[in-house]
């Protein structure tokens, strides 16, 4: 297991957990909830939209969108950490 890759994944996982927790504490403010829920996956969603693939996630629930976007992101972060640490050995 690569430590840097795991650290990057843990950091992203922490960001997701904090944003979801903040969304749940937004109370009756739907705009605040929306903003906090979309923060961790906004870059990935905008990249899909720029590629013309935004329709793939248009009708997904938040849970499904996180699965569809966060899991590949975690994989890429782990691989990036592995690549970077391999370069400095």
C-alpha positions as CSV (number, residue, x, y, z in Angstrom):
1,X,0.0,0.0,0.0
2,X,1.3,3.4,-0.9
3,X,1.3,5.9,1.9
4,X,1.0,9.1,-0.2
5,X,-1.9,7.6,-2.2
6,X,-3.6,6.7,1.1
7,X,-3.1,10.1,2.5
8,X,-4.5,11.8,-0.6
9,X,-7.6,9.4,-0.4
10,X,-8.0,10.1,3.3
11,X,-7.9,13.9,2.6
12,X,-10.5,13.6,-0.1
13,X,-12.6,11.4,2.1
14,X,-12.4,13.9,4.9
15,X,-13.5,16.7,2.6
16,X,-16.5,14.6,1.6
17,X,-17.4,13.8,5.2
18,X,-17.1,17.4,6.3
19,X,-19.2,18.7,3.3
20,X,-21.9,16.1,3.9
21,X,-22.0,16.9,7.6
22,X,-22.3,20.6,6.8
23,X,-25.1,19.9,4.3
24,X,-27.0,17.9,7.0
25,X,-26.7,20.7,9.5
26,X,-27.9,23.3,7.0
27,X,-31.4,22.8,8.4
28,X,-34.1,24.2,6.3
29,X,-31.8,26.0,3.8
30,X,-32.0,24.0,0.6
31,X,-29.4,26.2,-1.2
32,X,-26.8,25.7,1.5
33,X,-27.4,22.0,1.5
34,X,-27.0,21.9,-2.3
35,X,-23.8,23.9,-2.2
36,X,-22.2,21.7,0.4
37,X,-23.3,18.4,-1.3
38,X,-21.9,19.5,-4.7
39,X,-18.6,20.8,-3.5
40,X,-16.7,17.5,-3.3
41,X,-17.8,16.4,-6.8
42,X,-18.1,19.7,-8.6
43,X,-14.8,19.5,-10.5
44,X,-15.5,16.0,-11.7
45,X,-19.1,16.9,-12.7
46,X,-17.9,20.0,-14.6
47,X,-15.3,17.9,-16.4
48,X,-17.9,15.4,-17.5
49,X,-20.1,18.3,-18.7
50,X,-17.2,19.8,-20.6
51,X,-16.7,16.5,-22.4
52,X,-20.4,16.4,-23.3
53,X,-21.1,13.6,-20.8
54,X,-23.0,15.7,-18.3
55,X,-26.2,13.8,-19.2
56,X,-24.8,10.7,-17.5
57,X,-25.2,12.2,-14.0
58,X,-28.1,14.6,-14.6
59,X,-30.7,12.4,-12.9
60,X,-28.6,10.6,-10.4
61,X,-29.4,10.9,-6.7
62,X,-26.6,12.4,-4.5
63,X,-25.6,9.0,-3.3
64,X,-25.3,7.6,-6.8
65,X,-23.5,10.7,-8.0
66,X,-20.9,10.3,-5.2
67,X,-20.4,6.7,-6.1
68,X,-20.1,7.5,-9.8
69,X,-17.7,10.4,-9.3
70,X,-15.9,9.9,-6.0
71,X,-14.8,6.3,-6.4
72,X,-12.9,7.0,-9.7
73,X,-11.5,10.1,-8.1
74,X,-10.2,8.1,-5.1
75,X,-8.7,5.6,-7.5
76,X,-7.0,8.4,-9.4
77,X,-5.7,10.0,-6.2
78,X,-4.2,6.8,-5.0
79,X,-2.5,6.1,-8.4
80,X,-1.2,9.7,-8.5
81,X,0.2,9.3,-5.0
82,X,1.8,6.0,-6.0
83,X,3.3,7.6,-9.2
84,X,4.7,10.6,-7.3
85,X,6.2,8.6,-4.5
86,X,7.7,6.2,-7.1
87,X,9.3,9.1,-8.9
88,X,11.1,10.2,-5.7
89,X,12.5,6.9,-4.7
